[in-house]
């Protein structure tokens, strides 16, 4: 069923009895040409772009829980491509371009809203760093502008411009950045992939990867063995655990990241704002809740829940930037598990096993990357060569010393 | 989370700094040549779920480096000892 204004009108007249499931609840076939482990944003996007652009035969996505139960549903929904390093900018800009055409492409309302991302700066040195970042973006054809203080004050009057410790001097603005509805991204890709014949198999946990002579033959799951000519792993948060099933060790630690939503308020923050003197980012959802977050908790975890000192730290960042939110009450907070790599950048690469492909290490920036990650991972699986814009995300870059370290903090996953 | 420092007793998480996996071993060859052992030491981790031995520094306390064994699935601390 194609969604359109006409179908909405027709269903309204028929009492909404004609809507069908957005995707089939597939049962696993004995074997597939490509199996993707992980029914989150990246896995579903990969399956969709594989089916859409590459002739690879039958495709399945296996998910241990329900579809979209991991980080795709546990993030602050920000999309942007304001990166600094040459290995990153073209990739994230491809992602931004895919976001811009996503809803028409998959015929699903993902509520992509290019409301602008403001990175606030607080010192001369930070202004220079942001100007440099903006210049790097513009050299790669990405939009960026440095906003001076009077313009910023007129646009966002409610920031604390009198804060003596963190004086606001201006901002780096990416107008094309913004937010998208995170769950809808998973649902939209699932529906579009299903329509192209992809089997989405939920509640099907992979328990082992079967291999013969350096080649993967399939996966053992809680719903039986599923054969695979090619196997893609897109299980951020659990990448080390799944890679270990194939005897592969990764340059990744798993860490918890928390995010927060306040009670619903009237329209107030009509863009994405980040605090430059600490780590705090905020936007407002269409339901009115303030959606915000900060740093990861700082130590390895698989527990999907966070600690109170981090909550205090995030809220202090918010109070330093916009004290008006101090009286808003928190409604929800949650934790998700992040693949923190040793340089803060992802991995989309082949592995020592011939037909096993890895998509991992998204740190806490995976949501904005969802379309390009799926697009490039599909290219890698189908063509056996990396896509041009993802060519730097190699697994061997750590041994080679070709790190992509946006923050410049070295091999300290808890600091990226 | 509270960490039972062997010198100071049970103290708040905020007094400590984290330094990751305590089981990786620094190669003893001086590092003149790049080797797989160095790559493994600097970058690669087992990152298993369950009990995890990790380094914590009691920065706002006795300044001791501790090896803490903590269950990553529950955050329960099983042991804390001086390095």
Contacts between the chains, C-beta under 8 A, distances in Angstrom:
chain1	res1	chain2	res2	distance
A	240	B	45	7.3
A	240	B	46	7.3
A	240	B	47	3.6
A	240	B	48	7.3
A	241	B	47	7.8
A	241	B	48	7.3
A	241	B	49	6.5
A	244	B	46	7.7
A	244	B	48	7.3
A	249	B	40	7.6
A	249	B	44	4.9
A	249	B	45	7.3
A	249	B	46	6.6
A	250	B	44	6.9
A	250	B	45	7.5
A	250	B	47	6.9
A	251	B	43	4.1
A	251	B	44	5.3
A	251	B	45	7.2
A	252	B	45	6.9
A	252	B	47	5.9
A	253	B	20	6.8
A	253	B	21	7.6
A	253	B	45	5.6
A	253	B	47	5.5
A	254	B	47	5.8
A	254	B	72	7.4
A	298	B	18	5.4
A	299	B	18	4.5
A	299	B	54	6.9
A	299	B	70	7.9
A	300	B	20	7.4
A	300	B	21	7.7
A	300	B	47	7.2
A	300	B	52	5.7
A	300	B	54	6.6
A	300	B	72	5.6
A	301	B	72	5.6
A	301	B	75	6.9
A	302	B	49	4.5
A	302	B	72	4.6
A	302	B	73	5.4
A	303	B	72	6.7
A	303	B	73	6.0
A	303	B	74	6.4
A	303	B	75	5.5
A	307	B	1	5.6
A	307	B	13	6.3
A	309	B	12	7.6
A	309	B	13	5.9
A	309	B	14	4.9
A	342	B	42	7.4
A	342	B	43	4.5
A	398	B	39	6.1
A	398	B	42	7.6
A	398	B	43	4.2
A	398	B	44	7.5
A	399	B	34	7.4
A	399	B	36	7.2
A	399	B	39	4.4
A	399	B	43	7.8
A	401	B	34	7.6
A	411	B	42	5.2
A	411	B	43	5.8
A	412	B	20	7.6
A	413	B	20	7.3
A	414	B	18	5.7
A	414	B	20	7.1
